[in-house]
Amino acid sequence: MLINDQTYVGQSSGFSYGMKNPAAKKLKLSHLTLSARDAVFLTGTAAYTALLFWFG
């Protein structure tokens, strides 16, 4: 909701709550885990980048 020309209300109220409440913060960040698939992707990306630099 736009009050004046630059003040938005209601868009960031949940952000403050999520950063102050430990339970809400844990719930928001619970899906950010490193899996084996992520490690394989990062290793492959690093190897591909190294090969690009090696062979120019």
Secondary structure per residue as TSV (DSSP state, phi and psi in degrees):
chain	resnum	aa	ss	phi	psi
A	1	M	-	360.0	133.1
A	2	L	B	-97.6	121.2
A	3	I	S	-93.0	-68.4
A	4	N	S	-95.3	-149.7
A	5	D	S	-83.3	-20.2
A	6	Q	S	-130.6	-2.5
A	7	T	-	-101.7	116.5
A	8	Y	B	-102.7	136.1
A	9	V	-	-120.1	137.8
A	10	G	S	94.6	-15.2
A	11	Q	S	-81.6	-32.9
A	12	S	S	-114.3	8.8
A	13	S	H	-67.1	-35.9
A	14	G	H	-71.0	-27.3
A	15	F	H	-64.2	-45.8
A	16	S	H	-63.1	-41.8
A	17	Y	H	-64.2	-42.0
A	18	G	H	-67.2	-28.4
A	19	M	H	-85.8	-20.0
A	20	K	H	-97.1	-29.4
A	21	N	-	-93.0	116.4
A	22	P	H	-60.4	-35.8
A	23	A	H	-67.6	-41.2
A	24	A	H	-68.5	-37.8
A	25	K	H	-64.6	-41.9
A	26	K	H	-64.2	-39.9
A	27	L	H	-65.5	-40.7
A	28	K	H	-67.7	-34.6
A	29	L	H	-96.3	2.9
A	30	S	T	-67.3	-25.0
A	31	H	T	-85.5	-5.4
A	32	L	-	-90.9	74.6
A	33	T	-	-119.3	149.2
A	34	L	-	-89.6	121.8
A	35	S	-	-108.9	174.8
A	36	A	H	-63.8	-35.2
A	37	R	H	-61.8	-39.7
A	38	D	H	-65.3	-41.5
A	39	A	H	-64.4	-40.8
A	40	V	H	-64.2	-42.1
A	41	F	H	-62.8	-45.2
A	42	L	H	-65.2	-39.2
A	43	T	H	-65.0	-44.5
A	44	G	H	-63.1	-40.9
A	45	T	H	-64.7	-42.2
A	46	A	H	-64.9	-41.6
A	47	A	H	-65.7	-42.3
A	48	Y	H	-63.0	-42.4
A	49	T	H	-64.4	-41.7
A	50	A	H	-63.5	-40.4
A	51	L	H	-65.4	-38.1
A	52	L	H	-61.6	-42.1
A	53	F	H	-71.0	-36.5
A	54	W	H	-66.9	-45.3
A	55	F	H	-93.6	-5.9
A	56	G	-	58.3	360.0
